[in-house]
Each structure stands twice: as C-alpha cells, then as structure tokens.
Amino acid sequence: MDPIIRISGLTKTYESGHQALKAVDLEIGRGEIFALLGPNGAGKTTLISIVCGIVRPSGGVVTVDGHDIISGYRATRSAIGLVPQELTTDAFETVWDTVSFSRGLFGKPRSPAHIERLLKQLSLWDKRATKIKELSGGMKRRVMIAKALSHEPTVLFLDEPSAGVDVELRRGMWDMVRELRDQGVTIILTTHYIEEAEEMADRVGVISHGELILVEETAALMEKLGKRELTLKLAEPMAAIPPELAEWPLELRDEGNALLYTFDAKAERTGIASLIRRMTDLGIGFKDLATRQSSLEDIFVRLVHEGKGA
C-alpha cells in the first residue's frame, strides 16, 4: 500500500481537559475508500478536523501526500476536499456560482470545463442556474461534494455523507464515490450507516473513546469476526430452554416460538447436527430453520462494547 495519509502518535486534548484522541496511528492508502466508524463523541470528527487543518493537534505527526499538515499547510489543504456533515452553502447563490467560487478560493484558475464535468458527474447540470435555497437536502449534499471537488483534490473527506439523504440518492452517491476512487481520489468517510461502510469501504477503522481499536479490510473483518446465526422456528412455543440444551449457546426468541443458535462457521464442528439430534431426542420439533451471517453492525457493536469493558 502506498500511503497518502500517515498519522503517527496523534493526540488531542481540549482546554476542558477532555482527551479526544489518544495516540492514534493510521495509514490510508492512495486511491482507497476508508470508512471510520464510531459512536457519537468517539473522536471521528476531531480526527478529520486535524487532518484537514481545522483543529490543531496536541501531539503527533500527520502528513498528507508527503507534506506535514502544519509546516506544509498550504500544500496539504490544497490536496484535501472536505464535505462537512452540516449543509453550509450560500443559499442565494446559484449552483454554478457557488462551486466556481470554491475553486477560486484555492487560487485555481477559472475552468468552466471542469465545473461542467463536475456538475454533470453529480447530476447537478440541470440545476446549475438554480439557487441553493431551492434545492432538496439531497441535492444540497451533492453541491457540497461539488464544492469540495472544485479545486481537484487528491483526498476527499466525507463526514456523514448520507445524512438526510433518501435511499435512492444514497445509492447514487455510493456509485459516485466509487467513480471518484476509480479516478484516483482517496476517499475517507465517517458514517452511522453501517451498510454504507460494508458496501463501499476497502478498509474499516473503528474508533471508540479516542482510541483506534481496530483497522481491517472489510472482507477480512467479516471473515475474522463474523458469526453465523441459526434460527429454528419451533413447532410448539417454549417457556424456557431445557437444561438438557445448556451446552449450546441458545437464545429464546419470538415469544418462545424460535431458538437462536450462534456459531462459528469456520469451526471444524459447528454443533448444529448434535443440537438437532438432541432436540429430536427431547421431542422438540421445529417447522423451519434459517441461517444469517453477522453484519458489520453486529461486529461494530461488539467491538465498541469490548472497548468500553477494556
């Protein structure tokens, strides 16, 4: 991996004494999509704000494309596009004017051709003469992305990009992000939509209480930590799990009408066959069974819970 962002020993303590980041180490590869997951207050926005030059770190070193974010501020800021969570645009400006103005803020020469390509790519071309205040929330979000890309950055930060966006626009935005990655743009996103990270990200980082508790390729994370669940729909409702089934980790669900068994799909023996045999011996019948792979959300909740208990 060719890192475009290197973060080493990054810390941030605010004047109140709150330590928002605790010795974070992270490398993000050129051209990858990296998802940063964490509950509110975990440190996601602080981390992004430091890399983007908005918040000054208390300690550590951060470089973007080989430039230090403090000593090489102009170079790093020019390399970065940021789409904040809040929709902050000039309500009375047109889409074309506000995106063109953003390009000028970075000292880039006028390029109507680039702005046109950008607006067409983001399905905003038909809205180019529309005032921002007249756009829907989803379209405003697209304008924010256009503004962030107006100066042709190599790194794009998306802070909760799908907040307030309907499902159809969200999937369209995912496609757009993949296209940007294919063009060589590195994408770092924070999200509360677990399926967004699972669907899009090459790698996932989980942050909790200011600490980066895990960084892993999305597929490898699912394989390493994902469990499978077997749901047995019972022929007759059950008031309690019989003690004869105690050796299997079972949960009673659906008001006693279903048994849930969680198992490791990679284990040499899953225990399913012996469980069903024992149920048969006990005269416990079932009408149906189904299995489900744990989602990234299940893994995320478990990791954060373990981090709190550590």
C-alpha positions in Angstrom: 0.0 0.0 0.0 1.3 3.5 -1.0 0.1 5.7 1.9 -1.2 9.1 1.0 -2.0 9.9 4.6 0.3 9.0 7.5 -0.8 9.6 11.1 1.6 8.8 14.0 1.0 9.2 17.7 -1.8 11.7 17.1 -3.3 13.2 20.3 -5.8 15.9 21.1 -6.7 17.3 24.5 -9.0 20.2 24.7 -8.7 23.1 27.2 -11.5 21.5 29.2 -9.2 18.5 29.8 -11.2 16.2 27.6 -8.8 13.9 25.7 -10.5 13.4 22.3 -7.7 11.4 20.7 -5.2 9.0 22.3 -2.1 8.2 20.3 -3.8 7.3 17.0 -1.6 5.6 14.4 -3.1 5.1 10.9 -2.0 4.9 7.3 -4.5 5.4 4.5 -3.5 4.1 1.0 -3.6 6.1 -2.1 -6.9 5.5 -4.0 -8.7 3.5 -1.3 -12.0 4.1 0.3 -11.6 4.1 4.1 -14.6 4.1 6.5 -14.2 5.4 10.0 -16.9 4.1 12.3 -17.6 5.1 15.9 -20.4 6.3 18.2 -21.0 10.0 18.8 -18.1 11.6 20.7 -15.7 8.8 19.7 -13.3 11.2 18.1 -14.2 10.8 14.4 -14.8 14.5 13.6 -11.8 15.6 15.7 -9.5 13.3 13.7 -10.9 14.6 10.4 -10.7 18.2 11.5 -7.0 17.8 12.4 -6.0 16.2 9.1 -7.9 19.0 7.3 -6.2 21.7 9.2 -9.2 22.9 11.1 -8.2 21.8 14.6 -4.6 21.9 15.9 -3.3 18.6 17.3 -1.8 18.4 20.8 0.8 15.9 19.7 1.9 13.6 17.0 2.7 13.9 13.3 0.3 13.9 10.3 1.4 14.1 6.6 -0.7 14.3 3.5 0.9 13.3 0.2 4.3 13.7 1.9 3.6 17.2 3.4 3.3 17.9 7.1 -0.1 19.4 7.9 1.4 22.2 10.0 4.6 23.2 8.3 3.2 22.4 4.8 -0.3 23.7 5.5 -0.9 25.2 2.1 0.1 22.1 0.2 -1.9 19.7 2.4 -5.0 21.9 2.4 -4.9 22.2 -1.4 -4.7 18.4 -1.6 -7.8 17.9 0.5 -11.5 18.3 -0.2 -13.9 18.3 2.8 -17.6 17.7 2.8 -18.8 18.5 6.4 -21.8 17.0 8.0 -23.6 20.3 8.2 -25.1 21.8 5.0 -23.4 25.2 4.8 -23.8 26.9 1.5 -24.7 30.4 0.2 -28.5 30.0 0.0 -29.0 32.8 -2.5 -26.1 31.8 -4.9 -26.7 29.6 -7.9 -25.1 26.1 -8.0 -22.7 27.2 -10.7 -21.6 30.3 -8.9 -21.0 28.7 -5.5 -19.0 25.8 -7.0 -16.9 28.2 -9.2 -16.3 30.4 -6.2 -15.0 27.5 -4.1 -12.4 26.7 -6.9 -11.2 30.3 -6.8 -10.7 30.2 -3.0 -7.8 27.8 -3.6 -6.2 30.0 -6.2 -7.1 27.7 -9.1 -7.6 29.4 -12.5 -11.1 29.5 -13.9 -12.1 26.3 -15.6 -15.7 26.2 -16.8 -15.0 22.9 -18.4 -14.0 21.3 -15.1 -17.1 22.8 -13.3 -19.3 21.5 -16.1 -17.8 18.0 -15.9 -18.2 18.0 -12.1 -21.9 19.1 -12.2 -22.7 16.6 -14.8 -21.0 13.8 -12.8 -23.0 14.8 -9.7 -26.3 15.1 -11.7 -26.4 18.8 -11.0 -26.0 20.1 -14.5 -29.8 20.7 -14.9 -29.7 22.7 -11.6 -26.7 24.8 -12.5 -28.8 28.1 -12.6 -30.9 27.1 -9.5 -30.4 28.9 -6.2 -29.2 26.7 -3.4 -32.2 27.5 -1.2 -34.5 25.9 -3.8 -32.7 22.6 -3.8 -33.7 19.4 -1.8 -31.5 18.2 1.0 -30.0 15.5 -1.2 -29.2 18.0 -3.9 -27.6 20.4 -1.4 -25.4 17.5 -0.3 -24.3 17.0 -3.9 -23.4 20.7 -4.1 -21.3 20.3 -1.0 -19.4 17.5 -2.7 -19.0 19.6 -5.9 -17.6 22.4 -3.8 -15.1 20.1 -2.2 -14.0 18.7 -5.5 -13.9 22.1 -7.3 -10.1 22.5 -6.8 -9.3 18.9 -7.9 -8.1 17.5 -4.6 -6.5 14.1 -4.4 -8.1 13.3 -1.0 -11.8 13.7 -0.2 -13.2 13.6 3.3 -16.9 12.9 3.7 -18.4 13.4 7.1 -21.7 11.5 7.3 -22.3 11.9 3.5 -25.7 10.2 3.5 -27.2 12.1 6.5 -30.7 13.3 5.4 -30.4 11.6 2.0 -33.1 9.2 0.9 -32.2 5.6 -0.1 -32.2 6.2 -3.9 -29.9 9.3 -3.6 -27.7 7.4 -1.1 -27.1 4.6 -3.6 -26.4 7.1 -6.3 -23.9 8.8 -4.1 -22.2 5.5 -3.4 -21.8 4.9 -7.1 -20.3 8.4 -7.5 -17.8 7.8 -4.7 -16.7 4.6 -6.4 -16.2 6.5 -9.7 -14.1 9.1 -7.8 -12.0 6.3 -6.4 -11.6 4.8 -9.9 -10.2 8.2 -10.9 -7.5 8.0 -8.2 -9.2 10.1 -5.5 -8.7 8.7 -2.0 -12.0 8.7 0.0 -12.2 8.8 3.8 -15.8 8.7 5.2 -17.4 8.7 8.6 -20.8 7.1 8.7 -23.6 5.9 11.0 -24.9 3.8 8.2 -23.2 0.5 8.8 -24.3 -0.8 5.4 -22.5 2.2 3.8 -19.2 1.0 5.1 -19.9 -2.6 4.4 -21.0 -1.8 0.8 -18.3 0.7 -0.1 -15.2 0.6 2.0 -12.0 -1.2 1.2 -11.0 -1.0 4.9 -12.8 -0.1 8.1 -11.4 1.6 11.2 -13.3 1.5 14.5 -12.7 4.4 16.9 -14.0 4.5 20.5 -13.2 6.9 23.3 -10.5 8.5 21.2 -8.7 5.2 20.5 -8.5 3.4 17.2 -9.4 0.0 18.4 -9.3 -1.8 15.0 -8.3 -1.3 11.4 -9.0 -4.1 9.0 -10.0 -4.9 5.4 -13.8 -5.0 5.3 -13.9 -8.6 3.9 -11.3 -9.8 6.3 -13.1 -8.2 9.2 -16.3 -10.0 8.2 -14.5 -13.3 7.9 -12.5 -12.9 11.1 -15.2 -11.7 13.4 -18.4 -12.5 11.7 -20.5 -15.3 13.1 -23.5 -17.1 11.7 -26.8 -17.4 13.3 -29.2 -20.4 13.0 -32.8 -19.7 13.8 -35.1 -22.6 14.5 -38.8 -21.9 14.3 -40.4 -24.2 16.8 -43.4 -26.4 16.2 -44.7 -25.5 19.7 -43.8 -22.4 21.8 -41.3 -23.0 24.6 -41.5 -21.3 28.0 -37.8 -21.8 28.8 -34.7 -23.5 27.3 -34.4 -27.0 28.8 -31.3 -27.7 30.9 -30.5 -30.6 28.5 -29.6 -28.0 25.8 -27.3 -26.0 28.1 -24.1 -26.9 26.3 -25.3 -24.9 23.2 -25.4 -21.1 23.4 -29.1 -20.7 22.7 -31.5 -17.8 23.0 -35.2 -18.0 23.1 -36.8 -15.5 20.6 -40.2 -14.5 19.2 -42.1 -15.1 22.5 -40.8 -18.6 22.8 -41.5 -19.6 19.2 -37.9 -19.6 18.0 -34.5 -20.7 19.1 -31.4 -18.7 18.1 -28.0 -20.5 17.9 -24.9 -18.5 17.2 -21.9 -20.4 15.9 -18.5 -20.0 14.2 -18.9 -21.1 10.5 -15.2 -21.7 10.2 -15.1 -24.1 13.1 -14.4 -27.8 12.4 -17.6 -28.7 14.1 -20.5 -26.1 14.2 -22.5 -28.1 16.7 -25.7 -27.9 14.5 -26.0 -31.6 13.9 -25.6 -32.5 17.5 -28.1 -29.8 18.6 -30.7 -31.0 16.2 -30.2 -34.6 17.3 -30.6 -33.6 21.0 -33.7 -31.7 20.2 -35.1 -34.7 18.4 -34.3 -36.9 21.4 -36.1 -34.5 23.6 -39.2 -34.4 21.3 -38.7 -30.7 20.4 -39.9 -30.2 16.9 -39.3 -27.3 14.6 -41.1 -26.1 11.4 -38.3 -24.3 9.7 -34.7 -23.1 10.0 -32.6 -20.3 8.5 -29.1 -19.1 8.8 -27.8 -15.5 8.7 -24.2 -14.1 8.5 -23.5 -11.4 11.2 -23.4 -8.0 9.7 -20.8 -5.3 10.1 -23.2 -3.6 12.5 -23.2 -6.7 14.8 -19.4 -6.7 14.7 -19.2 -2.9 15.4 -21.5 -3.1 18.4 -19.5 -6.0 19.8 -16.1 -4.2 19.3 -17.3 -1.0 20.9 -18.7 -2.9 23.8 -15.4 -4.8 24.3 -13.5 -1.5 24.0 -15.6 0.0 26.8 -15.0 -3.0 29.0 -11.3 -3.0 28.5 
